[in-house]
Amino acid sequence: MLFVTVTVVVLLALFYLLGEAADLVIRNLRAIGEKMGVSLFFLGLLMGIFTSFPEMAIGVNAIIDGVPNISLGNLFGGIMVLFGLILGASVFWQRNIESKQANWQFGLILLFLFFPVLLGLDGNLGLLDGLIMIIGYFALLFVLYRQQRSLVDVPRLTSRRNLIKHAFLSLLGMVLVLLIASLTIDFATGLLYKLPLSKFVIGIVIFAVGTNFPEITIAVRSWKHRVNELSISNLLGSGLSNILLIGIFSATRPFKINIDASYYLLIVGLALLLSLLFIFYRSGRALKRAEGLVLMAIYLTFIASQIILETSPLFNGA
């Protein structure tokens, strides 16, 4: 009982510190965008690289341990978490999320997020597939940057000094978010193992939600500051970074994929989720509360279906 009480107190303190660190990121990124004329949407895409560090750590460890498919499943499944669970919940609780990004740009990002699962249909993700994903990632960022670079003004000298300060503080905030999120996950894991939960359910919490905890924090604090575009762009940026990581891992250590019912379910679930997300976005470049519920329902249905496939003798051969 004492262990649980102490853990809960520590978790509450960590949640508070996590929120303060996220606020530091958001305030300074907003200042950078205003001074340079760079959209918050593009800055959020770049921030997705930093918030994907937990996935990178899991991927490297999985490859070292000789179980690279754990990383692949985490990265592909992470896209479902980002746009089904986190974005769906964000839209539901905030009731409405808007963005100024053009429909074709939004659609291009979603199409790129879906492309790697098609590359894996031959049962292998190797060097060529990895290079395609890596080159595609940087080409997509370049295209998106060119679309808004006309907004960029060359800052004055005094502004440059401020920019260095804001850049340092935003980077510091992101580092703190990652460190505190890691500590939070460690403490939460210790608490979960004390509860009467199956290892499978604990795994769902740790890998599905835990590795995306920085994105969840940024999303929540973005609601508070009414910086909706930063929230959605960070999720998109994190999803794109997942594809970049798959590309890097594929190029260095090819994946052998078991093309089974679970993989086809991933393809169907991801196609449905991203297609509906694009359709919802086209209606006024905004997502509404009911649409958030639909996104969450797709994610929960996907998880339930995967559990059925995992436990049914018809599919697992038991």
DRENRO-677897 format. One record per residue (C-alpha): x, y, z; residue number from 1; chain. Coordinates in nm, 4 decimals, padded with zeros to 6 digits. Example, Ala and Ser with C-alpha at 12.3 -4.5 7.8 and 13.67 -1.06 7.14 Angstrom:
REM residues 2
((01.2300 -00.4500 00.7800) 1 A)
((01.3670 -00.1060 00.7140) 2 A)
//
This chain:
REM residues 318
((00.0000 00.0000 00.0000) 1 A)
((00.2850 00.2378 00.0840) 2 A)
((00.4486 00.1599 -00.2519) 3 A)
((00.1273 00.2421 -00.4404) 4 A)
((00.0770 00.5671 -00.2444) 5 A)
((00.4333 00.6860 -00.3014) 6 A)
((00.4153 00.5915 -00.6692) 7 A)
((00.0906 00.7840 -00.7193) 8 A)
((00.2378 01.0940 -00.5494) 9 A)
((00.5509 01.0733 -00.7646) 10 A)
((00.3388 01.0280 -01.0783) 11 A)
((00.1315 01.3373 -00.9958) 12 A)
((00.4519 01.5390 -00.9490) 13 A)
((00.5901 01.4060 -01.2789) 14 A)
((00.2663 01.4901 -01.4610) 15 A)
((00.2913 01.8471 -01.3328) 16 A)
((00.6561 01.8782 -01.4424) 17 A)
((00.5703 01.7208 -01.7772) 18 A)
((00.3055 01.9845 -01.8367) 19 A)
((00.5447 02.2664 -01.7465) 20 A)
((00.8087 02.1275 -01.9854) 21 A)
((00.5495 02.1021 -02.2647) 22 A)
((00.4458 02.4636 -02.1976) 23 A)
((00.8105 02.5672 -02.2390) 24 A)
((00.8182 02.4000 -02.5814) 25 A)
((00.4896 02.5500 -02.7008) 26 A)
((00.5619 02.9080 -02.5866) 27 A)
((00.9022 02.9188 -02.7534) 28 A)
((00.7976 02.7444 -03.0738) 29 A)
((00.5184 02.9973 -03.1095) 30 A)
((00.7716 03.2794 -03.0606) 31 A)
((01.0054 03.1271 -03.3231) 32 A)
((00.7204 03.0981 -03.5708) 33 A)
((00.6144 03.4585 -03.5182) 34 A)
((00.9681 03.5970 -03.5531) 35 A)
((01.0653 03.3926 -03.8605) 36 A)
((00.7296 03.3752 -04.0338) 37 A)
((00.7467 02.9946 -04.0268) 38 A)
((00.4093 02.8300 -03.9732) 39 A)
((00.3428 02.6433 -03.6517) 40 A)
((00.2290 02.3546 -03.8686) 41 A)
((00.5772 02.3115 -04.0178) 42 A)
((00.7471 02.3581 -03.6805) 43 A)
((00.5179 02.0913 -03.5383) 44 A)
((00.6235 01.8508 -03.8137) 45 A)
((00.9877 01.9027 -03.7178) 46 A)
((00.9060 01.8614 -03.3491) 47 A)
((00.7692 01.5162 -03.4349) 48 A)
((01.1293 01.3992 -03.4815) 49 A)
((01.2115 01.4729 -03.1168) 50 A)
((00.8904 01.3295 -02.9732) 51 A)
((00.9612 01.0025 -03.1599) 52 A)
((01.2800 00.9327 -02.9617) 53 A)
((01.1076 00.6622 -02.7478) 54 A)
((01.0182 00.4680 -03.0643) 55 A)
((01.3774 00.5058 -03.1808) 56 A)
((01.5095 00.3693 -02.8508) 57 A)
((01.2756 00.0695 -02.8640) 58 A)
((01.3717 00.0044 -03.2270) 59 A)
((01.7445 00.0060 -03.1575) 60 A)
((01.7062 -00.2207 -02.8550) 61 A)
((01.4787 -00.4594 -03.0462) 62 A)
((01.7320 -00.4890 -03.3283) 63 A)
((02.0182 -00.5463 -03.0833) 64 A)
((01.8110 -00.8147 -02.9072) 65 A)
((01.7376 -00.9870 -03.2383) 66 A)
((01.3618 -00.9180 -03.2372) 67 A)
((01.3292 -00.6313 -03.4904) 68 A)
((00.9623 -00.7056 -03.5646) 69 A)
((00.8706 -00.5751 -03.2187) 70 A)
((00.9958 -00.2373 -03.3369) 71 A)
((00.8121 -00.2666 -03.6691) 72 A)
((00.4854 -00.3489 -03.4939) 73 A)
((00.5363 -00.0618 -03.2504) 74 A)
((00.6021 00.1879 -03.5307) 75 A)
((00.3108 00.0767 -03.7499) 76 A)
((00.0809 00.0451 -03.4487) 77 A)
((00.1970 00.3869 -03.3308) 78 A)
((00.0352 00.5471 -03.6365) 79 A)
((-00.2988 00.3945 -03.5335) 80 A)
((-00.2475 00.5287 -03.1813) 81 A)
((-00.1541 00.8771 -03.3016) 82 A)
((-00.4507 00.9335 -03.5329) 83 A)
((-00.7083 00.7014 -03.3816) 84 A)
((-00.6647 00.7337 -03.0068) 85 A)
((-00.4716 01.0588 -02.9452) 86 A)
((-00.6115 01.2752 -03.2262) 87 A)
((-00.9603 01.1299 -03.1804) 88 A)
((-00.9534 01.2060 -02.8078) 89 A)
((-00.8088 01.5533 -02.8758) 90 A)
((-01.0929 01.6391 -03.1119) 91 A)
((-01.3569 01.4925 -02.8795) 92 A)
((-01.2465 01.6802 -02.5689) 93 A)
((-01.1591 02.0040 -02.7407) 94 A)
((-01.4725 01.9713 -02.9585) 95 A)
((-01.3054 02.1213 -03.2657) 96 A)
((-00.9535 02.1317 -03.4132) 97 A)
((-00.8681 02.3524 -03.7091) 98 A)
((-00.5644 02.3848 -03.9358) 99 A)
((-00.4671 02.6186 -04.2171) 100 A)
((-00.2876 02.3510 -04.4184) 101 A)
((-00.4084 02.2944 -04.7756) 102 A)
((-00.6094 01.9799 -04.8429) 103 A)
((-00.3560 01.8423 -05.0918) 104 A)
((-00.0701 01.8847 -04.8443) 105 A)
((-00.2648 01.7097 -04.5701) 106 A)
((-00.3604 01.4326 -04.8105) 107 A)
((-00.0018 01.3900 -04.9295) 108 A)
((00.1163 01.3377 -04.5713) 109 A)
((-00.1541 01.0771 -04.5041) 110 A)
((-00.0732 00.8946 -04.8291) 111 A)
((00.2937 00.8747 -04.7323) 112 A)
((00.1973 00.7350 -04.3909) 113 A)
((00.0085 00.4510 -04.5617) 114 A)
((00.2677 00.3719 -04.8305) 115 A)
((00.5091 00.1574 -04.6192) 116 A)
((00.2474 -00.1071 -04.5326) 117 A)
((00.2047 -00.1616 -04.9074) 118 A)
((00.5809 -00.1940 -04.9512) 119 A)
((00.5734 -00.4737 -04.6933) 120 A)
((00.3168 -00.6841 -04.8802) 121 A)
((00.5962 -00.8903 -05.0393) 122 A)
((00.6951 -01.0064 -04.6912) 123 A)
((01.0134 -00.8028 -04.6784) 124 A)
((01.1253 -00.4479 -04.6030) 125 A)
((01.4861 -00.4182 -04.7174) 126 A)
((01.7479 -00.1715 -04.8338) 127 A)
((01.5565 -00.0412 -05.1370) 128 A)
((01.2336 -00.0021 -04.9389) 129 A)
((01.4253 00.1794 -04.6655) 130 A)
((01.5879 00.4204 -04.9095) 131 A)
((01.2485 00.4963 -05.0665) 132 A)
((01.1048 00.5841 -04.7253) 133 A)
((01.4066 00.7941 -04.6203) 134 A)
((01.4203 00.9901 -04.9470) 135 A)
((01.0403 01.0269 -04.9479) 136 A)
((01.0450 01.1681 -04.5943) 137 A)
((01.2956 01.4444 -04.6704) 138 A)
((01.1384 01.5165 -05.0109) 139 A)
((00.7999 01.5617 -04.8434) 140 A)
((00.9436 01.7988 -04.5828) 141 A)
((01.1128 01.9977 -04.8604) 142 A)
((00.7868 02.0301 -05.0554) 143 A)
((00.5977 02.1422 -04.7447) 144 A)
((00.8675 02.3941 -04.6560) 145 A)
((00.8719 02.5441 -05.0070) 146 A)
((00.4988 02.6038 -04.9850) 147 A)
((00.5424 02.8378 -04.6893) 148 A)
((00.8938 02.9780 -04.7343) 149 A)
((00.7568 03.2942 -04.8940) 150 A)
((00.6330 03.3808 -04.5465) 151 A)
((00.9859 03.3773 -04.4033) 152 A)
((01.1436 03.7136 -04.3238) 153 A)
((01.5123 03.7595 -04.2446) 154 A)
((01.5190 03.8557 -03.8758) 155 A)
((01.7030 04.1609 -03.7522) 156 A)
((02.0164 04.1122 -03.5406) 157 A)
((01.8263 04.1652 -03.2150) 158 A)
((01.5665 03.9161 -03.3317) 159 A)
((01.8388 03.6629 -03.4093) 160 A)
((01.9597 03.6820 -03.0517) 161 A)
((01.6063 03.6204 -02.9331) 162 A)
((01.5735 03.3367 -03.1801) 163 A)
((01.8772 03.1639 -03.0302) 164 A)
((01.7221 03.1971 -02.6851) 165 A)
((01.3830 03.0666 -02.8001) 166 A)
((01.5456 02.7815 -02.9941) 167 A)
((01.7504 02.6816 -02.6889) 168 A)
((01.4488 02.6945 -02.4564) 169 A)
((01.2281 02.4950 -02.6950) 170 A)
((01.5005 02.2319 -02.7351) 171 A)
((01.5489 02.2224 -02.3579) 172 A)
((01.1742 02.1797 -02.3149) 173 A)
((01.1650 01.8875 -02.5595) 174 A)
((01.4559 01.7164 -02.3819) 175 A)
((01.2764 01.7606 -02.0484) 176 A)
((00.9524 01.6249 -02.1967) 177 A)
((01.1335 01.3108 -02.3149) 178 A)
((01.3207 01.2572 -01.9881) 179 A)
((01.0201 01.3170 -01.7636) 180 A)
((00.7980 01.1049 -01.9907) 181 A)
((01.0492 00.8201 -01.9631) 182 A)
((01.0487 00.8466 -01.5829) 183 A)
((00.6686 00.8604 -01.5811) 184 A)
((00.6450 00.5434 -01.7908) 185 A)
((00.8918 00.3651 -01.5591) 186 A)
((00.6934 00.4555 -01.2481) 187 A)
((00.3606 00.3728 -01.4161) 188 A)
((00.4976 00.0346 -01.5226) 189 A)
((00.5952 -00.0448 -01.1647) 190 A)
((00.2440 00.0434 -01.0511) 191 A)
((00.0759 -00.1564 -01.3281) 192 A)
((00.2693 -00.4710 -01.2369) 193 A)
((00.1220 -00.4440 -00.8862) 194 A)
((-00.2306 -00.4509 -01.0288) 195 A)
((-00.4213 -00.7635 -01.1387) 196 A)
((-00.3713 -00.7021 -01.5113) 197 A)
((-00.2537 -00.9443 -01.7795) 198 A)
((00.0878 -00.8928 -01.9369) 199 A)
((-00.0876 -00.8381 -02.2698) 200 A)
((-00.2913 -00.5453 -02.1354) 201 A)
((00.0207 -00.4009 -01.9723) 202 A)
((00.2000 -00.4323 -02.3057) 203 A)
((-00.0788 -00.2430 -02.4803) 204 A)
((-00.0461 00.0413 -02.2268) 205 A)
((00.3335 00.0546 -02.2355) 206 A)
((00.3965 00.0269 -02.6078) 207 A)
((00.0835 00.1850 -02.7530) 208 A)
((00.0417 00.4738 -02.5127) 209 A)
((00.3781 00.4855 -02.3364) 210 A)
((00.5966 00.5454 -02.6420) 211 A)
((00.3581 00.8204 -02.7551) 212 A)
((00.3402 00.9888 -02.4152) 213 A)
((00.5350 01.2982 -02.5350) 214 A)
((00.2803 01.3471 -02.8164) 215 A)
((-00.0057 01.3116 -02.5703) 216 A)
((00.1498 01.5755 -02.3446) 217 A)
((00.2084 01.8217 -02.6291) 218 A)
((-00.1486 01.7679 -02.7523) 219 A)
((-00.3013 01.8297 -02.4091) 220 A)
((-00.0992 02.1444 -02.3427) 221 A)
((-00.1725 02.2725 -02.6940) 222 A)
((-00.5437 02.2597 -02.6064) 223 A)
((-00.4724 02.4736 -02.3020) 224 A)
((-00.2877 02.7358 -02.5068) 225 A)
((-00.5358 02.7093 -02.7974) 226 A)
((-00.2539 02.6263 -03.0378) 227 A)
((-00.4537 02.3634 -03.2251) 228 A)
((-00.2365 02.3596 -03.5357) 229 A)
((00.0715 02.2698 -03.3311) 230 A)
((-00.1131 01.9742 -03.1791) 231 A)
((-00.2208 01.8183 -03.5086) 232 A)
((00.1098 01.8922 -03.6858) 233 A)
((00.3090 01.7326 -03.4030) 234 A)
((00.1020 01.4157 -03.4424) 235 A)
((00.1574 01.4217 -03.8187) 236 A)
((00.5275 01.4880 -03.7657) 237 A)
((00.5541 01.1993 -03.5227) 238 A)
((00.3789 00.9694 -03.7703) 239 A)
((00.6179 01.0772 -04.0459) 240 A)
((00.9118 01.0175 -03.8114) 241 A)
((00.7821 00.6635 -03.7528) 242 A)
((00.8078 00.6054 -04.1278) 243 A)
((01.1581 00.7567 -04.1322) 244 A)
((01.2617 00.5170 -03.8531) 245 A)
((01.1134 00.2199 -04.0404) 246 A)
((01.3134 00.3307 -04.3426) 247 A)
((01.6395 00.3605 -04.1470) 248 A)
((01.5887 00.0258 -03.9721) 249 A)
((01.4908 -00.1440 -04.3012) 250 A)
((01.8022 -00.0118 -04.4733) 251 A)
((02.0311 -00.1333 -04.1948) 252 A)
((01.8557 -00.4541 -04.0818) 253 A)
((01.5836 -00.5815 -04.3223) 254 A)
((01.2503 -00.6882 -04.1754) 255 A)
((01.0929 -01.0239 -04.2568) 256 A)
((00.7172 -00.9782 -04.2309) 257 A)
((00.4656 -01.2538 -04.1722) 258 A)
((00.1830 -01.1673 -04.4105) 259 A)
((-00.1104 -01.3032 -04.2133) 260 A)
((-00.4588 -01.1970 -04.1021) 261 A)
((-00.3077 -00.9551 -03.8497) 262 A)
((-00.1089 -00.7731 -04.1185) 263 A)
((-00.4108 -00.7499 -04.3502) 264 A)
((-00.6108 -00.6140 -04.0574) 265 A)
((-00.3418 -00.3466 -04.0110) 266 A)
((-00.3715 -00.2489 -04.3777) 267 A)
((-00.7523 -00.2285 -04.3633) 268 A)
((-00.7534 -00.0429 -04.0305) 269 A)
((-00.4897 00.2074 -04.1383) 270 A)
((-00.6544 00.2658 -04.4780) 271 A)
((-00.9928 00.3261 -04.3141) 272 A)
((-00.8509 00.5542 -04.0450) 273 A)
((-00.6430 00.7724 -04.2786) 274 A)
((-00.9141 00.7879 -04.5480) 275 A)
((-01.1785 00.9051 -04.3029) 276 A)
((-00.9332 01.1493 -04.1473) 277 A)
((-00.8786 01.3078 -04.4894) 278 A)
((-01.2526 01.3197 -04.5611) 279 A)
((-01.3174 01.4837 -04.2228) 280 A)
((-01.0358 01.7352 -04.2779) 281 A)
((-01.1651 01.8377 -04.6209) 282 A)
((-01.4858 01.9688 -04.4650) 283 A)
((-01.3554 02.3122 -04.3720) 284 A)
((-01.0009 02.2042 -04.2720) 285 A)
((-01.1324 02.1131 -03.9297) 286 A)
((-01.2186 01.8090 -03.7219) 287 A)
((-01.5358 01.8044 -03.5131) 288 A)
((-01.6337 01.6221 -03.1958) 289 A)
((-01.8405 01.3499 -03.3660) 290 A)
((-01.5524 01.2829 -03.6040) 291 A)
((-01.3188 01.2425 -03.3077) 292 A)
((-01.5514 00.9738 -03.1734) 293 A)
((-01.5359 00.7928 -03.5080) 294 A)
((-01.1539 00.7990 -03.5068) 295 A)
((-01.1452 00.6567 -03.1528) 296 A)
((-01.4020 00.3905 -03.2465) 297 A)
((-01.1860 00.2770 -03.5377) 298 A)
((-00.8823 00.2469 -03.3114) 299 A)
((-01.0703 00.0550 -03.0397) 300 A)
((-01.2236 -00.1754 -03.3014) 301 A)
((-00.8782 -00.2358 -03.4462) 302 A)
((-00.7356 -00.3269 -03.1039) 303 A)
((-01.0321 -00.5545 -03.0255) 304 A)
((-00.9947 -00.7278 -03.3627) 305 A)
((-00.6226 -00.7826 -03.3056) 306 A)
((-00.6976 -00.9367 -02.9644) 307 A)
((-00.9527 -01.1703 -03.1250) 308 A)
((-00.6998 -01.2734 -03.3891) 309 A)
((-00.4368 -01.3263 -03.1209) 310 A)
((-00.6561 -01.5469 -02.9033) 311 A)
((-00.8777 -01.7277 -03.1566) 312 A)
((-00.7725 -02.0892 -03.2367) 313 A)
((-00.9039 -02.0346 -03.5870) 314 A)
((-00.6237 -01.7877 -03.6630) 315 A)
((-00.3368 -01.8778 -03.4298) 316 A)
((-00.3424 -02.2456 -03.5064) 317 A)
((-00.3938 -02.3536 -03.1457) 318 A)
//
